[in-house]
Amino acid sequence: MSTPEPRPVDRVTERRLHPVTPLRRAWAPIAVLIGWAVHDPDQARRHLTHLTTTTLLVGLAVLIPAAALYGFLTWWFTHFAVTDTELRIRTGLLFRRTAHIRLERVQAIDVTQPLLARIAGVAKLKLDVVGTDSKDELAFLGADEARALRAELLARAAGFAPDSAREVGEAPSRELLRVPPGVLAVSLLLTGATWATLATALVVLPVLWTFTHSPWTLLALAVPLLGAAGAASVGRYVKEYDWTVAESPDGLRIDHGLLDRAHETVPPGRVQSVRIVEPLLWRRPGWVRVELDVAGSANSLLLPVAPRALAESVVARALPGVTVPPPSSLSRPPGRARWCRPVWWRGHGVVVTDTVFAARRGLFRRTLSLVPHAKVQSVRVTQGPVRRALDLADVRVDTGANGTVTAGLRDAAEAAALLQQQADRSRTGRRDAQPDRWMT
């Protein structure tokens, strides 16, 4: 009687992160002390006043080596490995944690480089996985190693053999659009949110000073207002600087950032809806902003600013087979809708084509939302008491990214017809849709 031969054991090579990683993690104990001091500043001040120079030097002599040892140990006990079907990340100094990330459930893999990481020549690998709200990450890897690992993971997810996945390399890309820095700066100056925040500060702060004469109260309100204005202008400019969109077999690639560079991917077939935003002051130069919803991904911006024709060509790449309907094709609500939303009712519109459900809202800041029929999860009609009295209704289309697109203020009979037609189109769209696949 012959005994069966033992199955060969898969040898998985575990790897460590870049040696610079301990420097990043050594800050954790120091961050705890800073957090305690911020949380209870009075007690922290009392403790500091009782410290002598000798005690302070001894404390630093203990704290700095302890922080360095903590950073080294956390780096030493962190490993990752790539198998035929998953990425394993093993972490934990006292309590061990092993993350098993199935490659077929990976939505996107992004490479980001904060400023200090760019100087050190390292990068962070972030993974969007189906069913998780937060991103798993490997921080940090060498910049070349991060790009090579990303290409290998995408190749394995696409079904390439493990032996050839490393040789596939990063898929070639073709640049579609690059946002000039001058256009980005002018577009931010023409954004109403920045000027509205500054106008609020110019009105509220003098009034507050008149009633309180307290510089601390004035400062407590001025800092958040000026910070919001800065985040809406300077912060966005730094983040969206040199915005580049390229097309590749693994999706649309987005590179951006002045200080922190990000290399993101919009996976093919994962886009659930697209929004074309047109602020009032952008209409004369003909610019729009393109936002999107991607299932299981945090990517939410496709284009910060671009001419409408170029933006529509990029949308056609994100939603294959979809053509953006012209504004003239939108059907407006009936005239009695003005009793629900005076003036603003004119900004609403809807049109349904063979491939997409499109709804517009907003008068001064127009937003046209596009949902491919294959991405519609559910459709419903809602009526409040006022709309019911005016024989009006809203048609709401839910997508796979937990988003909702609403065609508001429609005639009730039209809304009922849209409900039935959209349900039929969604079933047909899902039946004829191509399966989502990497690098096809």
C-alpha positions in Angstrom: 0.0 0.0 0.0 1.6 3.2 -1.2 1.4 6.4 0.9 0.4 9.6 -0.7 3.2 12.1 -1.3 3.1 15.1 0.9 1.9 18.3 -0.7 4.7 20.9 -1.3 4.6 23.7 1.2 4.3 27.2 -0.4 7.3 29.2 0.6 6.3 32.8 1.3 9.1 35.2 1.7 8.3 37.9 4.3 9.7 41.3 3.9 10.2 44.3 6.1 9.5 48.0 5.5 12.1 50.6 4.7 14.7 51.1 7.4 13.7 54.8 7.7 10.3 53.7 9.1 11.5 53.5 12.8 12.1 57.3 12.7 8.4 57.8 11.9 7.2 55.5 14.6 9.6 56.7 17.2 7.4 59.8 17.5 4.5 57.8 19.1 5.6 58.1 22.7 6.4 61.8 22.3 3.0 62.3 20.7 1.4 60.8 23.8 3.1 63.3 26.0 2.2 66.2 23.8 -1.4 65.0 23.7 -1.5 64.8 27.5 0.0 68.3 27.8 -2.6 69.7 25.4 -5.4 67.9 27.2 -4.5 69.2 30.6 -2.2 72.3 30.2 -2.6 73.5 33.8 -1.3 70.3 35.3 1.5 70.0 32.6 2.6 73.6 33.5 2.7 72.7 37.2 4.9 69.7 36.5 7.2 71.7 34.3 7.7 74.4 36.9 8.9 71.8 39.4 11.5 70.3 37.0 15.1 71.3 37.5 17.6 71.4 34.6 19.2 68.1 35.8 15.8 66.3 36.0 14.8 67.6 32.5 18.1 66.4 31.0 17.8 63.0 32.6 14.2 62.7 31.4 15.3 63.5 27.8 18.1 61.0 28.1 15.6 58.3 29.0 12.8 59.4 26.7 14.8 59.7 23.4 16.4 56.2 23.6 13.0 54.8 24.7 11.3 56.4 21.7 14.0 55.1 19.4 13.7 51.6 20.8 10.0 51.6 20.4 10.3 52.7 16.8 12.9 50.0 16.1 10.9 47.2 17.7 7.6 48.1 15.9 9.6 48.1 12.6 11.3 44.9 13.4 8.0 43.1 14.2 6.2 44.3 11.1 6.4 42.1 8.0 4.5 41.7 4.8 4.3 39.0 2.2 2.7 38.5 -1.2 1.1 35.1 -1.9 -0.7 33.8 -5.0 -4.1 35.1 -3.6 -3.4 37.7 -0.9 -1.2 40.3 0.7 -0.4 39.5 4.3 0.6 42.3 6.8 1.8 41.1 10.2 2.2 43.8 12.9 2.2 44.2 16.6 4.8 44.4 19.4 2.8 43.0 22.3 -0.5 42.1 20.5 0.0 40.4 17.1 -2.3 41.3 14.2 -2.3 39.7 10.8 -4.3 41.3 7.9 -5.1 39.0 5.0 -6.0 41.2 2.1 -7.5 39.1 -0.8 -6.2 40.5 -4.1 -9.5 40.0 -5.9 -11.1 42.4 -3.4 -8.6 45.2 -3.9 -10.3 48.3 -5.5 -7.4 50.6 -5.9 -3.7 50.9 -4.9 -2.3 54.4 -4.4 1.2 55.5 -3.9 1.7 58.7 -1.8 4.8 60.6 -0.9 4.6 63.3 1.9 7.2 66.0 1.7 9.7 64.4 4.2 9.1 61.0 2.5 10.1 62.5 -0.9 13.3 63.9 0.6 14.1 60.5 2.1 13.2 58.7 -1.2 10.4 56.6 0.4 6.7 56.2 -0.3 3.5 54.9 1.3 1.3 52.2 -0.4 -2.4 52.5 0.4 -4.9 49.9 -0.6 -8.7 50.3 -1.0 -10.4 47.0 -0.2 -14.0 46.0 -0.6 -15.9 46.0 2.7 -13.5 48.2 4.7 -14.0 51.9 5.5 -10.3 52.6 6.2 -7.3 51.9 4.0 -4.7 49.3 4.8 -1.2 50.7 4.1 2.5 49.9 4.0 4.5 52.9 5.3 7.2 53.2 4.3 8.8 51.5 1.3 11.5 52.6 -1.0 9.9 54.7 -3.8 10.9 52.2 -6.5 9.9 49.3 -4.4 6.5 50.8 -3.7 5.8 51.2 -7.5 7.1 47.7 -8.2 5.0 46.2 -5.5 1.9 48.1 -6.7 2.5 46.7 -10.3 3.0 43.2 -8.9 -0.2 43.3 -6.9 -2.2 44.6 -9.8 -0.8 41.9 -12.1 -1.7 39.2 -9.6 -5.2 40.6 -9.1 -5.6 40.6 -12.9 -4.8 36.8 -13.0 -1.2 36.8 -14.1 0.9 33.8 -13.0 2.9 34.5 -9.9 6.2 33.8 -11.7 5.4 36.4 -14.4 3.6 39.0 -12.2 6.9 40.6 -11.1 8.0 40.9 -14.8 4.8 42.5 -16.0 5.7 45.9 -14.4 3.6 49.0 -14.3 1.1 49.2 -17.2 1.9 52.0 -19.7 -0.1 55.2 -19.5 -1.2 58.0 -21.8 -1.6 61.5 -20.5 -5.1 62.9 -21.1 -5.0 66.2 -19.3 -2.8 68.4 -17.1 -4.2 71.3 -15.2 -1.9 74.4 -15.6 -1.0 76.0 -12.2 -2.2 79.4 -13.4 -5.6 78.1 -14.3 -5.9 76.4 -10.9 -5.0 79.6 -9.1 -7.5 81.7 -11.0 -10.3 79.1 -10.5 -9.7 79.2 -6.8 -9.9 83.0 -6.8 -13.2 82.7 -8.6 -14.6 80.2 -6.0 -17.3 81.8 -3.9 -16.6 79.9 -0.7 -13.3 81.6 -0.2 -14.7 85.1 -0.6 -17.8 84.3 1.4 -15.6 83.3 4.4 -13.5 86.4 4.1 -16.6 88.6 3.8 -18.1 86.9 6.9 -14.9 87.7 8.8 -14.9 91.4 7.7 -18.5 91.8 8.9 -18.6 89.6 12.0 -15.2 90.5 13.6 -15.8 94.3 13.9 -19.3 93.7 15.3 -17.9 91.2 17.8 -15.2 93.7 18.8 -17.8 96.5 19.3 -19.7 94.4 21.8 -16.9 92.5 23.6 -13.7 94.5 23.3 -12.0 91.2 24.0 -9.0 90.4 21.8 -9.1 86.7 22.9 -12.7 86.3 21.8 -11.8 88.0 18.6 -8.9 85.7 18.1 -10.9 82.6 18.9 -13.3 83.5 16.0 -10.8 84.9 13.6 -8.5 81.9 13.5 -11.2 79.4 12.4 -12.5 81.8 9.8 -9.1 82.6 8.3 -8.2 78.9 8.5 -11.3 78.0 6.6 -10.5 80.6 3.9 -6.9 79.3 3.7 -8.0 75.7 3.4 -10.5 76.6 0.6 -7.8 78.4 -1.4 -4.1 77.9 -0.4 -4.7 74.4 1.0 -6.5 73.3 -2.2 -3.9 74.8 -4.4 -1.1 72.9 -2.6 -3.1 69.7 -2.8 -4.3 70.0 -6.4 -1.1 71.5 -7.9 0.1 69.9 -11.1 -3.1 67.7 -11.4 -2.5 65.1 -14.1 -4.9 62.5 -15.5 -3.6 59.6 -17.5 -5.2 56.5 -19.0 -3.8 53.0 -18.5 -5.1 49.4 -18.6 -5.5 49.4 -14.8 -7.7 52.6 -14.8 -7.3 56.3 -14.8 -4.2 57.5 -13.0 -4.2 60.7 -11.1 -1.0 62.5 -9.9 -1.1 65.7 -7.9 0.4 67.7 -5.0 3.0 70.4 -4.5 4.5 69.3 -1.2 2.9 65.9 -0.8 2.7 63.9 -4.1 -0.1 61.4 -4.5 -0.3 58.7 -7.2 -3.9 57.5 -7.2 -5.9 55.2 -9.4 -9.6 55.2 -10.4 -10.3 51.5 -11.0 -12.1 50.5 -14.2 -15.8 49.8 -13.8 -15.9 50.9 -10.2 -17.2 54.5 -10.8 -20.7 54.6 -9.5 -21.6 58.2 -10.4 -20.0 61.4 -11.7 -20.8 65.0 -10.8 -20.0 67.9 -13.1 -19.9 71.1 -11.0 -20.2 74.5 -12.6 -19.8 77.5 -10.2 -21.3 80.8 -11.3 -18.0 82.6 -11.8 -16.6 79.7 -13.8 -19.3 79.9 -16.6 -17.6 82.8 -18.5 -14.3 80.9 -19.0 -16.3 77.7 -19.5 -14.7 75.7 -16.6 -16.1 72.8 -14.6 -15.0 70.6 -11.8 -15.5 66.8 -12.0 -16.2 64.8 -8.8 -17.0 61.1 -8.6 -18.1 58.3 -6.3 -16.1 55.1 -6.5 -17.3 51.9 -4.7 -15.0 51.1 -1.8 -12.6 53.9 -2.5 -11.9 57.3 -1.0 -11.0 58.9 -4.3 -13.7 61.6 -4.9 -12.1 64.1 -7.3 -11.3 63.5 -11.0 -10.6 67.0 -12.2 -10.2 70.2 -10.0 -10.8 72.5 -13.0 -10.9 72.0 -16.8 -12.7 73.3 -19.9 -16.0 71.6 -20.3 -15.2 69.9 -23.6 -12.0 68.4 -22.1 -13.8 67.4 -18.9 -16.5 65.6 -20.8 -13.8 63.6 -22.8 -12.3 62.5 -19.4 -15.7 61.6 -18.1 -16.2 59.4 -21.2 -13.0 57.5 -20.0 -14.3 57.1 -16.5 -17.7 55.9 -17.7 -17.1 54.0 -20.9 -19.9 54.3 -23.4 -21.5 57.3 -21.6 -21.9 60.6 -23.3 -22.6 63.7 -21.2 -26.0 65.0 -22.3 -26.1 68.7 -23.4 -27.8 71.2 -21.1 -30.4 71.9 -23.7 -31.7 68.3 -23.4 -32.6 68.6 -19.7 -36.3 68.7 -18.9 -37.3 71.5 -16.4 -39.9 71.0 -13.7 -43.4 72.3 -14.2 -44.1 76.0 -13.4 -46.0 75.2 -10.2 -42.7 73.9 -8.7 -42.0 77.6 -8.0 -44.3 77.4 -4.9 -41.9 74.8 -3.4 -38.6 76.4 -4.2 -39.0 80.0 -5.5 -36.3 81.0 -8.0 -34.2 77.9 -7.4 -36.7 75.6 -9.1 -35.3 76.7 -12.4 -32.0 75.0 -11.6 -33.5 71.5 -11.6 -33.6 69.3 -14.6 -33.5 65.6 -15.7 -32.8 63.6 -18.8 -32.5 59.9 -19.3 -30.5 58.5 -22.2 -29.8 54.9 -23.3 -26.8 54.7 -21.0 -27.2 57.2 -18.1 -29.6 58.8 -15.7 -28.7 62.5 -15.4 -30.1 65.0 -13.0 -29.2 68.7 -12.4 -29.7 70.9 -9.4 -28.5 74.3 -8.3 -29.0 77.8 -9.8 -25.8 79.6 -9.0 -23.6 76.5 -8.5 -24.9 73.9 -11.0 -24.3 70.3 -10.4 -25.1 67.7 -13.1 -25.0 64.1 -11.7 -24.6 61.1 -14.0 -25.4 57.5 -13.0 -25.0 54.7 -15.5 -28.0 52.4 -15.6 -25.9 49.4 -14.7 -24.8 51.1 -11.4 -28.3 51.9 -10.1 -29.0 49.8 -7.0 -32.5 51.1 -6.3 -35.0 53.8 -7.5 -37.8 55.3 -5.5 -40.3 58.2 -5.6 -40.8 60.4 -2.5 -43.5 63.1 -1.8 -43.8 65.4 1.1 -47.2 67.1 2.0 -46.4 70.2 0.0 -45.3 68.3 -3.1 -48.3 66.0 -2.8 -50.6 69.0 -2.7 -49.0 70.4 -5.8 -48.9 67.0 -7.6 -45.1 66.9 -7.5 -42.6 64.2 -6.6 -38.9 63.5 -6.3 -37.2 60.6 -8.1 -34.2 59.3 -6.1 -31.7 56.9 -7.6 -29.3 55.1 -5.2 -25.9 53.9 -6.3 -23.4 51.3 -5.1 -21.3 53.9 -3.3 -24.0 54.8 -0.8 -24.8 57.9 -2.8 -28.2 59.2 -4.1 -28.9 61.3 -7.1 -32.3 63.1 -7.0 -34.4 64.5 -9.9 -36.4 67.0 -7.9 -39.8 68.7 -8.4 -41.1 66.4 -11.2 -44.7 66.1 -12.1 -46.1 63.1 -10.2 -47.2 61.2 -13.3 -43.8 61.8 -14.9 -42.1 60.6 -11.7 -44.1 57.4 -11.7 -43.1 56.8 -15.3 -39.4 57.5 -14.6 -39.6 55.0 -11.7 -40.8 52.2 -13.9 -38.6 53.0 -16.8 -35.5 53.3 -14.7 -36.2 50.0 -13.0 -36.3 48.3 -16.4 -33.2 50.1 -17.7 -31.2 49.1 -14.5 -32.1 45.4 -15.0 -31.0 45.5 -18.6 -27.8 47.5 -17.8 -26.7 45.1 -15.1 -27.4 42.1 -17.4 -25.3 43.6 -20.3 -22.5 45.1 -18.2 -19.0 43.8 -18.6 -17.4 42.3 -15.5 -15.0 44.6 -13.6 -11.5 43.4 -14.2 -8.0 44.9 -13.7 -5.7 45.4 -16.7 -8.0 44.1 -19.4 
